[in-house]
């Protein structure tokens, strides 16, 4: 038994402040042992609060306040007896009237002694009853703390005044509306999702504050002290209370560990702490598991818990609104519209005709979502009906899933939801129906991947993908995706791509190839739901190949017609191309919003249009390279002839090889040629900058083209990328073409970290001038800036790999590098190539969260590729250099 009452006999002040601190140290040690030995966290929190009560009682008496008519209250979490190791000690000194000078002196002594006890972090307010009225009226947070005020010692007559103040300053409705608005604002600060990679377990959706919210509103109306008392009042069921308490215990335990690890009042479950806390809960790596498996399983439990809390929060607040708040509105009349024998609309929300609907007619479990999806005037589901639905959803079994009526209803939801499919499936997930109707989906709920690339849980990502597909037919969004929206709207069977989306990641976390396993699940599902064998195979093919288009566009040179032809042959026809294109664009946008920009958009669009052209011409026909070159030249000349003669244009073009006209578009050729002709004989390097997307408003997510025309030099690439890094520009793609007169035409596609390059003329000129100066001095390398490594990157152990192969057609070495992304990486790699004396002809840069996967095409100075031995030696040198950088990043800071 922990001694939480401070034995005060013989203590003297101020000498014995140290004794209080020593006693508190002893209590904290005992509390930690008590919790670690398996006792409930709830008891530990209460015991800590009781020990602090003991200290405050003693200090109150020492200040002589036990002889006054003042009262000392615990407020906030302390008022609820929820005290974690580093929680603030929030207290209120309350008096009936203004303090006398003598009382002020005693209160000052009391507060000073609180600060002398160095382990307490007091938050003290001194109020009169009148000031409580004034402050509670103006400040919702003060009203909220008064609801939970708990008398510690002093004038017991004042015990009921804090809640009385709130009752008289806030009505049920004004308090409810204000707290709901406050919660919405708090949720918005956390992206309105429980699935953040580094969640705030106190304030984010599904966190402790959402549990507190239920208590605050209920305590304001029902005048109860504990949420348990609400069971007897019918506000919450025993089952719901059990779920809520289990969730609260779990969240408290996480906060407890966070406090112990950080030694402060920390609520953010950062990457820095996830592995250690996962271990505290027993999630440890076994021999056959990958290194991050324990973290992913622990976070899965967190996300599922947070979703449970969010659902209960939503349901209980809706129940309070529907049963207490709305009926008391002036001139309120309930609006009822009959739908059928099973459902009706009550005040715009769906309600069952009687409480046995779901047991007597199980199909109603899916029918309610069909109504929600197909009738946009429906505002949601009534709380009483929602309670019945959540319980009914737990009874979905294989017999339910095999029922043809139920299968038809599910497909009616997929096919008939118009623009509300995402919201409907999200509701089905939240209320426990989607994960029981498709058990494999239930397995991925809350499943996260411990990286910076996938920023959502697998289930959240899947539903966002479906939302994106639905947006392709919404005029509000089609302007952002003009090509893919047009393709999507021409699809004959959108349900095919919807099911491919639903199943594309459904097998993650099982081990093995999730694409193959997911395809198998999808075929089985589609067969049961009335799809033909050809349609089943199409859905499965999309799942198996859902990464094909993005990997081709981002990792291969899609200006190479052979690459595009190979891609087109894997698809075979326009039907597969159209479905894959829409699925790919929606998938990328649902993985990480930062991934999608004008550059990636153009890559997908270019690959789609080129593959479409090849498929239409015929896959069996060989690529006519010369025709493509002539078409590009003709189209480019049409853009130039109004300002330059054909002789002038041809003079420039004679210096360029066929590869240039194969890989550049006609518009790019015209832009380059115009710039070169206008530059004339100026010996300085030519640097041109423009937005990659040349129509519409330029945004920070748009890629920027930087074109450089300069005399060829050994360190050209290394110098350029080092300058661009210094100017806060991230290279996405690089193409280096050397003309016959030893001039280089280089195009860099970059993203601007600051987002102001094309709107800040001074900065644009600075970038140009800096590049010109650096490239004018062929023997000077600008060097690298030492940048701070982002905190999150230090928690990822990415294996460095370097593969060098020979591209026989180009007679160039292809250097593939996979490593941890970090500031200045490309500039460092460029410097290593420079030291080795290698020329870079093109580069494809892909950053996937914390991982960089870059490809370079290089030769030696004499335009000859490295032989096998040279390539092996250089690969080892490059890997060693990357390993050294990784070890520096991993050092604790």
C-alpha positions in Angstrom: 0.0 0.0 0.0 1.4 3.4 -1.0 1.6 6.0 1.8 0.0 9.0 0.0 -0.7 10.9 3.2 2.3 13.1 4.2 3.2 12.6 7.9 3.7 16.2 9.0 4.4 15.9 12.7 7.7 17.6 13.5 8.1 19.2 10.1 9.4 22.8 10.2 9.3 25.4 7.4 11.2 26.4 5.3 13.8 23.8 6.4 11.6 20.9 5.8 10.6 21.7 2.2 13.5 19.3 1.3 11.8 16.7 3.4 8.6 17.1 1.4 10.5 16.7 -1.8 12.2 13.6 -0.5 8.9 12.2 0.5 7.5 13.0 -3.0 10.5 11.2 -4.5 9.7 8.2 -2.4 6.0 8.2 -3.4 6.9 8.6 -7.1 9.3 5.6 -6.9 6.6 3.6 -5.2 4.0 4.7 -7.7 6.2 3.5 -10.6 6.8 0.2 -8.9 3.1 -0.1 -8.2 2.2 0.5 -11.9 5.1 -1.7 -13.3 3.9 -4.6 -11.1 0.6 -4.6 -13.0 -1.7 -2.4 -11.0 -4.2 -0.3 -13.0 -3.0 3.0 -14.3 -6.3 4.6 -13.0 -5.3 3.7 -9.4 -1.8 5.1 -9.9 -3.1 8.4 -11.2 -5.5 8.7 -8.2 -2.8 7.8 -5.7 -0.6 10.5 -7.2 -3.4 13.1 -6.9 -4.0 12.0 -3.3 -0.3 12.5 -2.5 -0.4 16.0 -3.9 -3.6 16.7 -1.9 -1.6 15.8 1.2 1.2 18.2 0.3 -1.2 21.1 -0.5 -3.1 20.5 2.8 0.2 20.8 4.7 1.2 24.0 2.8 -2.3 25.4 3.3 -2.0 24.9 7.0 1.6 26.3 7.1 0.4 29.5 5.5 -2.3 29.8 8.1 -5.1 29.5 5.6 -6.8 26.7 7.5 -7.9 29.5 9.9 -9.4 31.6 7.0 -12.7 31.3 5.2 -11.0 30.6 1.9 -11.2 27.3 -0.1 -8.7 25.4 -2.2 -9.9 23.6 -5.2 -8.2 21.2 -7.6 -9.2 21.9 -11.2 -8.5 20.4 -14.7 -7.0 16.9 -14.7 -6.0 17.3 -11.1 -9.7 18.0 -10.3 -10.5 14.7 -11.9 -7.7 13.0 -10.0 -5.9 12.2 -13.2 -2.3 13.1 -12.4 0.6 11.8 -14.5 4.3 12.1 -13.4 4.8 15.6 -15.0 1.2 16.9 -15.0 0.6 20.5 -14.0 -0.9 21.0 -10.6 -3.8 23.3 -11.4 -5.5 24.8 -8.4 -7.9 27.6 -7.5 -8.1 29.6 -4.3 -11.7 30.8 -3.9 -13.2 33.4 -1.6 -16.7 34.8 -1.1 -15.4 38.4 -1.2 -12.2 40.3 -2.2 -9.2 39.2 -0.2 -8.2 41.2 2.9 -4.6 42.3 3.1 -4.1 39.6 5.7 -5.5 37.0 3.4 -3.4 38.2 0.5 -0.3 37.8 2.6 -1.3 34.2 3.5 -2.1 33.3 -0.1 1.2 34.8 -1.2 3.0 32.6 1.4 1.1 29.6 0.2 1.9 30.2 -3.5 5.6 30.8 -2.7 5.8 27.6 -0.8 4.3 25.8 -3.8 7.2 27.0 -5.9 9.7 26.1 -3.2 8.5 22.5 -3.6 10.4 22.2 -6.8 8.8 19.1 -8.1 5.3 20.7 -8.4 4.4 22.7 -11.4 1.6 24.8 -10.0 -1.0 26.7 -12.1 -2.7 28.9 -9.6 -5.7 31.2 -9.9 -7.2 33.3 -7.1 -10.8 34.2 -7.6 -13.9 35.5 -5.8 -17.3 34.1 -6.6 -18.1 37.3 -8.5 -14.9 37.0 -10.6 -15.8 33.4 -11.3 -19.1 34.6 -12.8 -17.3 37.3 -14.8 -14.5 35.1 -16.1 -16.7 32.0 -16.8 -19.1 34.1 -18.8 -16.3 35.3 -21.0 -14.0 32.3 -21.2 -15.2 28.8 -22.1 -12.0 27.2 -20.8 -12.5 28.7 -17.3 -16.1 27.5 -17.3 -14.9 24.0 -18.2 -12.4 24.0 -15.3 -15.0 25.1 -12.8 -17.2 22.1 -13.8 -14.5 19.8 -12.5 -13.4 21.8 -9.5 -12.8 19.5 -6.5 -12.5 20.9 -3.0 -9.2 19.9 -1.4 -9.5 21.8 1.9 -10.9 25.0 3.4 -14.3 26.5 3.5 -16.8 23.7 2.6 -19.6 26.2 2.1 -17.9 27.1 -1.2 -17.9 23.5 -2.4 -20.9 23.8 -4.8 -20.2 27.3 -6.1 -18.0 26.5 -9.1 -20.6 24.3 -10.8 -23.3 26.7 -9.7 -21.5 29.5 -11.5 -21.4 27.5 -14.7 -25.1 26.6 -14.4 -26.0 30.2 -14.1 -23.6 31.6 -16.8 -24.1 28.9 -19.5 -27.2 27.1 -20.6 -27.2 23.5 -21.8 -27.4 24.7 -25.4 -24.8 27.5 -25.3 -22.3 25.3 -23.4 -22.9 22.3 -25.8 -22.6 24.5 -28.9 -19.4 26.1 -27.6 -17.8 22.9 -26.7 -18.7 21.2 -30.0 -17.2 24.2 -31.9 -14.1 24.1 -29.7 -13.7 20.4 -30.5 -14.1 21.0 -34.2 -11.3 23.6 -34.1 -9.1 21.3 -32.1 -9.6 18.5 -34.5 -8.9 20.8 -37.4 -5.5 21.5 -35.9 -4.7 17.8 -36.2 -6.0 17.4 -39.8 -9.4 16.0 -38.6 -7.9 12.5 -38.5 -6.9 9.9 -35.9 -4.2 8.6 -38.2 -1.4 11.1 -38.0 2.1 9.5 -38.0 3.0 11.3 -34.8 -0.3 11.8 -33.0 -1.0 14.1 -30.1 -2.7 11.5 -27.8 -4.3 14.2 -25.7 -5.7 16.7 -28.2 -6.0 14.9 -31.6 -9.3 13.2 -32.7 -9.8 10.1 -30.6 -7.5 11.4 -27.9 -8.1 12.0 -24.2 -9.7 15.3 -24.8 -12.5 13.6 -26.7 -13.2 11.5 -23.7 -13.1 14.5 -21.4 -15.6 16.2 -23.8 -18.2 13.6 -23.1 -17.7 14.1 -19.3 -17.8 17.9 -19.5 -21.1 18.1 -21.3 -22.7 15.3 -19.3 -21.5 16.8 -16.0 -22.9 20.2 -17.0 -26.3 18.8 -17.6 -26.7 15.8 -15.3 -24.7 17.3 -12.4 -22.8 14.0 -11.9 -19.2 13.6 -10.7 -18.3 10.4 -12.6 -19.0 9.2 -16.1 -20.1 5.9 -14.5 -23.1 7.7 -13.0 -24.3 8.3 -16.6 -25.1 4.6 -17.0 -27.9 4.8 -14.5 -29.3 7.9 -16.3 -29.4 6.0 -19.6 -26.9 8.4 -21.3 -24.3 5.7 -21.8 -24.5 1.9 -21.8 -22.4 -0.5 -19.7 -20.8 -1.8 -22.9 -20.0 1.7 -24.1 -18.6 2.7 -20.7 -16.3 -0.4 -20.8 -15.0 0.5 -24.2 -14.4 4.1 -23.1 -12.6 3.2 -19.9 -10.4 0.6 -21.7 -9.5 3.2 -24.3 -8.8 5.9 -21.6 -6.6 3.5 -19.6 -4.5 2.7 -22.7 -4.1 6.4 -23.6 -3.2 7.2 -19.9 -0.5 4.5 -20.0 1.0 6.0 -23.2 1.1 9.4 -21.6 2.6 7.9 -18.4 5.5 6.4 -20.5 5.9 9.7 -22.4 6.3 11.6 -19.2 8.8 9.1 -17.8 10.9 9.1 -21.0 10.9 12.8 -21.7 10.7 14.0 -18.0 8.1 16.6 -19.1 4.4 16.9 -19.8 4.7 15.4 -23.3 1.6 14.4 -25.3 3.0 13.9 -28.8 3.8 10.3 -29.7 6.8 11.2 -31.8 9.0 8.7 -33.8 11.6 9.4 -31.1 9.5 7.5 -28.5 7.4 5.0 -30.5 9.8 2.1 -30.4 10.6 2.4 -26.7 6.9 2.7 -25.7 5.9 -0.2 -28.0 8.4 -2.3 -26.0 6.7 -1.1 -22.7 3.5 -2.6 -24.0 5.2 -5.9 -24.9 5.6 -5.3 -28.7 9.1 -6.6 -29.4 10.7 -7.9 -32.5 10.8 -11.7 -33.1 13.3 -13.4 -35.3 11.0 -13.6 -38.4 9.7 -10.1 -38.2 11.0 -6.9 -39.8 12.6 -4.3 -37.5 9.6 -2.0 -37.4 6.9 -4.6 -36.9 6.6 -3.9 -33.1 6.0 -0.2 -33.7 3.5 -0.9 -36.4 1.5 -3.3 -34.2 1.6 -0.9 -31.3 0.5 2.1 -33.4 -2.2 -0.1 -34.9 -3.6 -0.6 -31.5 -3.4 3.2 -30.9 -5.2 4.0 -34.1 -8.0 1.5 -33.5 -8.4 2.8 -30.0 -8.6 6.4 -31.2 -11.2 5.5 -33.8 -13.3 3.8 -31.1 -13.1 7.0 -29.0 -14.0 9.2 -32.0 -17.0 7.0 -32.8 -18.3 7.0 -29.2 -17.6 10.8 -28.9 -19.7 11.4 -32.1 -22.5 9.1 -31.0 -22.9 10.3 -27.4 -22.7 13.9 -28.3 -25.3 13.3 -31.1 -27.5 11.5 -28.6 -27.3 14.4 -26.1 -28.1 16.9 -28.9 -31.1 14.9 -30.1 -32.5 14.0 -26.7 -31.7 17.1 -24.7 -30.6 20.1 -26.7 -32.8 20.2 -29.9 -36.1 19.3 -28.2 -35.8 22.4 -26.0 -35.4 24.8 -28.9 -38.2 27.4 -29.1 -41.1 26.3 -31.3 -39.4 23.0 -31.9 -41.5 20.4 -33.9 -40.1 17.1 -34.7 -40.0 16.5 -38.5 -40.8 12.9 -39.5 -40.7 11.5 -43.0 -41.6 7.8 -43.6 -39.2 6.0 -46.0 -40.3 2.4 -45.8 -41.3 -0.3 -43.3 -37.8 -0.2 -41.9 -36.6 3.4 -41.9 -37.8 7.0 -41.4 -36.2 10.4 -41.4 -36.4 12.2 -38.1 -35.2 15.8 -38.3 -33.2 14.9 -41.4 -31.5 11.8 -39.9 -32.2 8.1 -40.5 -34.0 6.2 -37.8 -35.3 2.7 -37.5 -39.0 2.2 -37.3 -38.5 0.0 -34.2 -35.6 -1.4 -32.2 -35.8 -4.9 -33.6 -35.3 -3.9 -37.3 -31.7 -5.1 -37.6 -32.4 -8.5 -35.9 -35.6 -9.1 -37.8 -34.3 -7.9 -41.2 -30.5 -8.2 -41.3 -30.4 -6.7 -44.8 -31.3 -3.4 -43.1 -27.7 -3.2 -41.9 -26.6 -2.5 -45.5 -29.8 -0.8 -46.6 -29.2 2.0 -44.1 -25.9 2.8 -45.9 -27.5 2.5 -49.3 -30.0 5.2 -48.2 -27.2 7.3 -46.8 -25.3 7.0 -50.0 -28.1 7.6 -52.5 -30.1 10.4 -50.9 -28.0 13.5 -50.4 -30.7 15.2 -48.3 -30.0 12.7 -45.5 -27.8 14.4 -42.8 -26.7 11.2 -41.0 -28.0 8.5 -38.6 -29.8 9.1 -35.4 -27.8 8.2 -32.3 -30.3 5.6 -31.0 -30.3 3.9 -34.4 -26.5 4.1 -34.5 -26.3 2.3 -31.2 -28.4 -0.5 -32.6 -26.4 -0.5 -35.8 -23.0 -0.9 -34.1 -24.3 -3.8 -32.1 -25.9 -5.4 -35.2 -22.7 -5.0 -37.2 -20.9 -7.3 -34.8 -23.3 -10.1 -35.8 -22.3 -10.1 -39.5 -21.0 -13.6 -40.3 -20.3 -15.8 -43.4 -24.0 -16.6 -43.8 -24.7 -12.8 -44.0 -21.9 -12.3 -46.5 -23.1 -15.2 -48.7 -26.7 -13.9 -48.9 -27.4 -12.7 -52.5 -29.6 -9.9 -51.3 -26.8 -8.5 -49.1 -24.3 -8.9 -51.9 -26.6 -6.9 -54.2 -27.1 -4.2 -51.6 -23.3 -3.8 -51.1 -22.7 -3.4 -54.9 -25.6 -1.0 -55.0 -23.7 1.2 -52.5 -20.5 1.0 -54.7 -22.4 1.7 -57.9 -25.0 4.2 -56.7 -23.3 6.4 -54.2 -22.6 9.3 -56.6 -20.4 11.8 -54.8 -21.0 10.3 -51.3 -19.3 7.0 -51.7 -16.3 8.0 -49.6 -18.5 9.4 -46.8 -20.6 6.2 -46.9 -17.7 3.8 -46.8 -16.1 5.9 -44.0 -19.3 5.6 -42.0 -19.4 1.8 -42.7 -15.8 1.6 -41.4 -16.4 3.7 -38.3 -19.5 1.9 -37.3 -17.9 -1.6 -37.7 -19.8 -2.8 -40.8 -17.1 -2.6 -43.5 -14.6 -4.5 -41.5 -17.0 -7.4 -40.8 -18.6 -7.5 -44.2 -15.0 -7.7 -45.7 -13.0 -9.3 -43.0 -9.7 -8.7 -44.8 -10.5 -4.9 -44.7 -11.0 -5.3 -40.9 -7.4 -6.7 -40.7 -5.9 -3.5 -42.2 -7.8 -1.1 -40.0 -5.3 1.0 -38.1 -2.4 -0.6 -39.8 0.4 1.9 -40.4 3.7 1.7 -42.2 6.6 3.1 -40.2 7.9 5.5 -42.8 7.4 9.1 -44.1 6.0 8.0 -47.4 2.7 6.5 -46.3 1.4 9.1 -44.0 -2.0 7.4 -43.5 -3.0 4.1 -42.1 -3.8 1.5 -44.8 -7.6 1.7 -44.3 -7.6 5.5 -44.3 -5.4 5.6 -47.5 -7.8 3.1 -49.2 -10.8 5.2 -48.6 -9.0 8.4 -49.6 -8.2 6.7 -52.9 -11.8 6.0 -53.4 -12.7 9.6 -52.6 -10.2 10.7 -55.2 -11.7 8.5 -57.9 -15.1 9.9 -57.1 -13.8 13.4 -57.4 -12.7 12.8 -61.0 -16.4 13.2 -62.0 -17.1 16.2 -59.8 -16.9 19.5 -61.6 -15.4 21.2 -58.5 -12.3 19.0 -58.8 -12.0 18.1 -62.5 -10.2 21.4 -63.2 -7.3 20.1 -61.1 -7.2 16.7 -63.0 -8.4 17.6 -66.5 -7.0 14.6 -68.4 -7.5 11.8 -65.8 -11.0 13.2 -65.1 -11.9 12.9 -68.8 -10.6 9.4 -68.9 -12.4 8.4 -65.7 -15.7 9.7 -67.0 -15.4 7.6 -70.1 -14.9 4.3 -68.2 -17.7 1.9 -68.9 -17.5 0.2 -65.5 -16.4 2.4 -62.7 -17.2 -0.2 -60.2 -14.3 -2.2 -61.5 -11.7 0.4 -60.6 -13.6 1.1 -57.3 -13.2 -2.6 -56.2 -9.5 -2.5 -57.4 -9.1 0.5 -55.1 -10.8 -1.2 -52.2 -8.6 -4.3 -52.5 -5.3 -2.9 -53.8 -3.6 -2.8 -50.3 -6.0 -5.1 -48.5 -3.3 -7.8 -48.0 -0.7 -5.5 -46.4 0.7 -6.8 -43.1 0.2 -10.5 -44.0 3.7 -11.1 -45.4 4.3 -12.0 -49.0 3.4 -9.9 -52.0 0.4 -7.8 -51.0 -0.5 -7.2 -54.7 -0.7 -11.0 -55.4 -2.6 -11.8 -52.2 -5.0 -8.9 -52.7 -5.7 -9.9 -56.2 -6.7 -13.4 -55.0 -9.0 -11.9 -52.4 -10.6 -9.6 -55.0 -11.3 -12.4 -57.5 -13.1 -14.4 -54.8 -15.1 -11.3 -53.8 -16.0 -10.3 -57.3 -17.1 -13.8 -58.2 -19.5 -13.8 -55.3 -20.8 -10.4 -56.2 -21.9 -11.2 -59.8 -18.8 -10.2 -61.9 -18.0 -12.1 -65.0 -14.7 -14.0 -65.1 -13.2 -11.4 -67.5 -14.2 -8.6 -65.1 -12.8 -10.5 -62.1 -9.5 -10.9 -64.0 -9.4 -7.2 -64.9 -9.9 -6.2 -61.2 -7.2 -8.7 -60.2 -4.8 -7.4 -62.9 -5.2 -3.8 -61.7 -4.4 -4.8 -58.2 -1.4 -6.9 -59.3 -0.1 -3.9 -61.4 -1.3 -0.9 -59.4 2.4 0.3 -58.9 3.4 -0.3 -62.6 2.6 3.1 -64.0 4.0 5.2 -61.1 7.3 3.1 -61.0 7.7 3.4 -64.8 7.1 7.2 -64.8 9.2 8.0 -61.8 12.1 5.5 -62.3 12.5 5.2 -66.1 13.2 7.6 -68.9 9.7 7.9 -70.4 11.0 10.1 -73.2 12.6 6.9 -74.4 10.1 5.4 -76.9 11.4 1.9 -76.1 10.5 2.3 -72.5 7.0 3.5 -73.4 6.5 0.7 -75.9 7.5 -1.9 -73.3 5.0 -0.4 -70.8 2.3 -0.3 -73.4 2.9 -4.0 -74.2 2.4 -4.9 -70.6 -1.1 -3.3 -70.7 -2.1 -4.6 -74.2 -5.1 -2.4 -74.8 -6.8 1.0 -74.0 -9.1 -0.5 -71.4 -6.3 -1.6 -69.2 -4.5 1.7 -69.7 -7.5 3.8 -68.8 -8.3 1.9 -65.7 -4.7 1.9 -64.5 -4.2 5.6 -65.2 -7.1 6.6 -63.1 -6.2 4.2 -60.3 -2.6 5.4 -60.3 -3.3 9.1 -60.1 -5.9 8.5 -57.3 -3.4 6.3 -55.4 -0.5 8.7 -55.5 -2.8 11.5 -54.2 -4.1 9.3 -51.4 -0.6 8.2 -50.2 0.9 11.6 -49.4 -0.4 15.0 -50.5 3.1 16.3 -50.8 3.9 13.7 -53.5 1.6 15.2 -56.1 2.8 18.2 -58.0 2.8 19.5 -61.6 6.0 17.4 -62.3 4.5 14.1 -61.3 1.3 15.0 -63.0 3.1 15.7 -66.2 5.0 12.4 -66.0 1.8 10.4 -65.6 0.1 12.4 -68.4 3.1 12.0 -70.7 3.3 8.2 -70.1 -0.4 7.9 -70.6 -0.6 9.8 -73.9 2.5 8.2 -75.4 1.3 4.7 -74.4 -2.1 5.6 -75.8 -0.6 6.6 -79.2 1.5 3.4 -79.4 -1.6 1.2 -78.6 -3.7 3.0 -81.1 -1.1 2.7 -83.9 -0.6 -1.0 -83.0 1.7 -2.8 -80.6 3.0 -5.0 -83.4 4.4 -2.0 -85.3 8.0 -1.1 -84.7 8.7 2.4 -83.4 9.6 4.8 -86.2 12.3 6.9 -84.5 13.1 9.0 -87.6 9.5 10.0 -88.1 9.2 11.1 -84.4 12.4 13.2 -84.9 11.0 14.8 -88.0 7.6 15.5 -86.4 9.3 17.2 -83.4 11.5 19.3 -85.7 8.6 20.4 -87.8 6.4 21.3 -84.8 9.2 23.2 -83.2 10.0 25.1 -86.4 6.4 26.2 -86.7 6.8 27.9 -83.3 10.0 29.7 -84.3 9.6 30.8 -87.9 7.8 34.0 -87.0 11.0 35.3 -85.3 13.9 33.4 -86.9 14.8 32.1 -90.3 15.0 28.3 -90.9 18.7 28.7 -91.6 19.3 30.2 -88.1 17.3 27.4 -86.5 19.0 24.7 -88.5 22.4 26.1 -87.6 21.6 25.5 -83.9 20.0 22.1 -84.6 23.0 20.8 -86.6 25.0 20.8 -83.3 22.5 18.5 -81.6 22.2 14.7 -82.0 19.1 12.7 -82.7 18.8 11.8 -79.1 17.9 15.4 -78.3 15.0 15.4 -80.7 13.8 12.0 -79.6 13.6 13.0 -75.9 12.6 16.6 -75.9 9.1 17.8 -76.8 8.6 20.2 -79.7 7.7 23.0 -77.3 10.8 22.4 -75.2 12.9 22.4 -78.4 11.5 25.7 -79.5 12.0 27.2 -76.0 15.7 26.1 -76.0 16.4 27.2 -79.6 14.8 30.6 -79.1 16.9 31.2 -75.9 20.1 30.1 -77.6 19.6 32.3 -80.7 18.7 35.3 -78.5 21.8 34.7 -76.4 24.0 34.9 -79.5 27.8 34.9 -79.1 27.6 35.9 -75.4 30.4 33.8 -73.8 28.5 33.7 -70.4 26.4 30.7 -69.5 22.7 31.1 -70.4 20.3 30.3 -67.6 16.5 30.4 -68.1 13.8 29.7 -65.5 10.1 29.1 -66.0 7.2 27.2 -64.5 6.8 23.7 -65.7 3.1 24.3 -65.8 2.6 27.3 -68.0 -1.1 27.7 -67.8 -3.1 28.8 -64.8 -1.8 30.1 -61.5 1.6 28.9 -60.4 1.7 27.3 -56.9 4.4 26.1 -54.6 3.7 22.5 -55.6 4.5 23.3 -59.3 7.8 22.1 -60.8 10.2 24.7 -62.2 12.3 24.2 -65.3 15.9 25.5 -65.3 17.6 25.5 -68.7 21.3 26.0 -68.8 23.3 26.4 -72.0 27.0 26.6 -71.4 30.4 25.3 -72.5 30.8 21.7 -71.4 33.0 21.2 -68.4 34.0 18.3 -66.1 32.2 19.4 -62.9 29.1 20.8 -64.6 26.5 18.6 -62.9 28.1 18.7 -59.5 28.5 22.5 -59.5 24.9 23.0 -60.7 23.2 20.7 -58.1 25.4 22.2 -55.3 24.2 25.7 -56.3 20.6 24.6 -56.5 20.8 23.0 -53.1 22.2 26.2 -51.7 19.3 28.1 -53.2 16.7 25.7 -51.6 15.8 24.0 -54.8 15.3 20.2 -54.9 16.1 18.5 -58.2 13.5 16.0 -59.5 15.0 15.3 -62.9 18.0 16.2 -64.9 18.9 15.8 -68.6 22.3 16.7 -69.9 22.9 16.8 -73.7 26.3 17.8 -75.1 26.3 19.5 -78.5 29.0 18.7 -81.1 30.8 22.0 -80.4 31.3 21.0 -76.7 28.4 23.0 -75.4 26.0 21.4 -72.9 22.2 21.9 -73.0 21.0 20.9 -69.5 17.5 20.9 -68.2 16.8 20.6 -64.5 13.3 20.0 -63.1 13.2 21.4 -59.5 10.8 22.0 -56.7 11.2 25.1 -54.6 11.3 24.5 -50.8 10.4 28.2 -50.2 7.7 28.3 -52.9 8.6 31.9 -54.0 11.0 31.5 -56.9 8.6 32.4 -59.7 6.8 35.1 -57.7 9.9 36.8 -56.3 11.8 38.4 -59.2 14.7 39.3 -57.0 15.1 35.7 -55.9 14.8 34.5 -59.5 17.5 36.8 -60.6 19.7 35.7 -57.7 19.4 32.1 -58.7 20.3 32.9 -62.3 23.2 35.1 -61.4 24.6 32.6 -58.9 24.4 29.8 -61.5 26.1 32.0 -64.1 29.0 32.9 -61.7 29.5 29.3 -60.6 29.4 27.9 -64.1 31.7 30.6 -65.5 34.5 29.4 -63.2 35.2 25.9 -64.4 37.9 25.2 -61.8 35.8 26.3 -58.8 33.3 24.0 -57.0 30.9 25.9 -54.6 31.0 23.2 -52.0 28.2 22.0 -49.8 26.2 23.7 -47.1 26.0 21.9 -43.8 22.3 21.6 -43.1 20.4 20.4 -40.1 19.1 16.8 -40.5 15.4 16.7 -39.8 14.5 15.0 -36.5 12.3 12.4 -38.1 15.0 11.1 -40.5 17.2 10.0 -37.6 14.7 7.2 -36.8 14.9 5.3 -40.1 17.6 2.8 -40.9 17.6 2.6 -44.7 20.1 0.2 -46.2 22.4 1.9 -48.7 22.5 0.1 -52.0 24.5 1.0 -55.2 23.9 -1.0 -58.4 25.8 -0.2 -61.6 24.8 -1.9 -64.8 25.6 -1.2 -68.5 22.9 0.2 -70.8 24.1 -1.4 -74.0 21.8 0.7 -76.3 23.1 4.0 -74.8 26.6 2.8 -74.0 26.3 4.4 -70.6 26.4 3.0 -67.1 23.2 3.2 -65.1 23.9 3.9 -61.5 21.0 3.1 -59.2 21.3 4.4 -55.6 18.9 3.8 -52.7 19.7 5.6 -49.5 18.2 7.7 -46.7 17.1 11.1 -48.1 18.6 14.1 -46.3 19.4 17.7 -47.1 22.2 18.1 -49.7 22.2 14.4 -50.7 22.1 15.0 -54.5 24.9 17.6 -54.2 27.0 15.2 -52.3 26.5 12.5 -54.9 27.3 14.9 -57.6 30.5 15.8 -55.9 31.4 12.1 -55.7 30.8 11.6 -59.4 33.0 14.7 -60.0 35.9 13.4 -58.0 35.7 10.1 -59.8 35.8 11.9 -63.2 32.5 10.7 -64.4 30.1 12.7 -66.7 26.4 12.5 -65.9 24.2 12.5 -68.9 20.8 12.3 -67.2 19.4 11.7 -63.7 16.0 10.6 -62.4 15.4 11.6 -58.8 12.7 9.9 -56.7 12.2 10.8 -53.1 9.7 8.5 -51.3 9.3 9.8 -47.8 12.5 9.1 -46.0 14.0 7.1 -48.9 15.8 8.5 -51.9 15.9 6.3 -55.0 18.0 8.0 -57.7 19.2 6.8 -61.1 22.1 8.3 -63.0 23.3 7.6 -66.5 27.1 8.2 -66.7 30.2 7.6 -68.7 33.9 8.4 -68.3 35.3 11.6 -69.7 35.9 10.0 -73.1 32.2 9.1 -73.4 33.1 5.4 -72.8 31.3 3.5 -70.0 33.1 2.0 -67.1 34.1 -1.7 -67.4 32.8 -4.2 -64.9 35.8 -3.9 -62.6 35.8 -0.1 -62.6 32.0 -0.2 -62.0 32.5 -2.6 -59.0 35.2 -0.4 -57.5 33.2 2.8 -57.9 30.0 1.1 -56.5 32.0 0.1 -53.4 33.4 3.6 -53.0 30.0 5.2 -53.4 28.4 2.9 -50.9 31.1 3.5 -48.3 30.6 7.2 -48.7 26.9 6.8 -48.2 27.4 4.5 -45.2 29.6 7.1 -43.6 26.9 9.8 -44.0 24.3 7.5 -42.6 26.4 6.8 -39.5 26.7 10.5 -38.9 23.0 11.0 -39.3 22.3 8.2 -36.8 24.5 9.8 -34.1 22.4 11.1 -31.2 22.0 14.9 -31.1 
